[in-house]
Amino acid sequence: MQEIVIVVGAGTMGAGIACVAARAGYIVEIVEPDAAARERGRARIERDASRGGDAASVLARIRWSDAVPERSEAAIAIEAVPERLELKRAVFAQLARALDPQALLATNTSSLAVAEIASGVPAPDRVVGLHFFNPPVAMKLVEIVEIEQTSDDALAAARAFVARLEKTAVVTADTPGFIVNRVARPFYLQAMRALDRGVASVEELDALARGAGFRMGPFELMDMIGLDVNLATSESVYERVGAARLEPQAMQRALVEQGRLGRKSGIGFYDYANGDPERLELVPEGPSEEKIDECVTVIGFGAAADALVEELEARYADVRRVENDELLDEISPETTIAIDVGDGVSDRAEILAELDTLLAPEAIVACDAYATDLAAATRKMKHPDRVVGYGVLGALASQRVVEIVDFEKSSDDALAVAQELFEALGKGVVLVEDVPGLFLGRVVGAIVNEAVIAVQENVATPDDIDLAMRLGVNYPIGPLAWGREIGGARIAQILRRVAKDDGDAFAPHRALWVLDADDGEDADEPIDVPMERPVL
Ligand code: NAD
């Protein structure tokens, strides 16, 4: 006997889920009371199924009705009706009456508490959330939401169902935004904070995000999602979590009030009146054949400095290294460009001051602007105009665009030299304002921090969080793995600086250190987060 799945609601999600389930061999009964919505749903399924080349077999397995049946043999029911608690509760009550008590009862809610939808349902041990992503036919991820009462059998049935649909399941607690909509919040919110602070233009910030590996920048993505839809998600997560770091931005509210909703309204952060706006692609000119005639000295230890030296050696005639701050006075007086990579964690004011006394007056000093406060560091320097700040977050190789600080004291020459240097290494360059965390430090740092908080709050396992963010929103790497690559202590330093400016709500979580705890072979093991460890 073929198993039956009931899908309630044939909108964007219901129709997609029905198509996927029918494709996997289930008999699908779609409940949709609205005749016009039924037609739209049918057309959507036909279109999706014919794209998959299996229209006939998919459609043959689908039945339509306008109400939940009195009795059903279905093994699984998924509701995908509009996001209204009372409506979902009513639908769950009907399904609970119709189905066998062993049948799985699932909701596709994005923002409501699954437990609240299930309250009042007899035998809530069979309830789960099955949070599909839009469009369900294409998106590989399903978040299985476990409520307190969910039985092991129900969880196993949910996993088996998702696997049969050839999707990837992650398991999440019944917390606001589950994994993806929660951990992704800082991508949008911090990007808007950066825009608000005038860090760079929308186009430049999007280019920086793409350069760091995101498939789309935050602004073009919000335009695609719809600013109203994105704002509603932020509001719902914020209302339920109640943490100031997740507060929606006034800028976005204002745009929504003006009807600037993104692509669908023709204007959002970008203007679509004349078709797709051109993307800012920051591709440096091809490197010259000849090596650049400068003496570059890299100060720093560890992998970041090693990688930089290797890249520089291919482009510059004379590359040297100072591996230890203690050996700083051995720096070659011929140095024309000093790059202070440091340890990635400490503010390097003292080292910069020392370099200022050791180097020829015309030498340029480039430093890590994520860790170091440029204004404070240059205050007592004799030649502050030689200092230029840059941002390389983690591995140099994984960042195609680098932010260089348009610091008020940096000379034009220093800025030009730094720009030429990163372009020679094949990187695009964006000049940004001197705001703590710049853009990528602030955004990526806050995402990693949110992921660490999610681990702390037992939202999901570290592995599931990473998997969910890669599959659900196409992050180039899971946020916890990314955090390990950048370093927990480095992110903590960046966020401490951000918090000094933006407030304590943006301070690093004290558990960030765990990202550095497993540096060796166990780096992929789930993070065990003992609460009593020292505050960073
Ligand atoms: P939608 O408005 O496109 O579809 C909802 C459908 O439910 C409509 O066709 C409506 O006629 C039908 N409906 C209304 N009352 C009904 C009832 N009593 N019985 C049966 N059908 C009824 O909405 P959607 O975008 O598909 O969202 C559905 C659910 O999925 C919501 O909970 C939403 O939060 C969630 N979700 C949406 C997305 C997304 O990107 N759209 C992604 C993930 C989850």
Residues whose N, C-alpha, C, O or C-beta is under 5 A from the ligand:
A	BS01	NAD	V8 G9 A10 G11 T12 M13 G14 V31 E32 P33 D34 A37 A80 V81 P82 E83 N108 T109 S110 F132 F133 N134
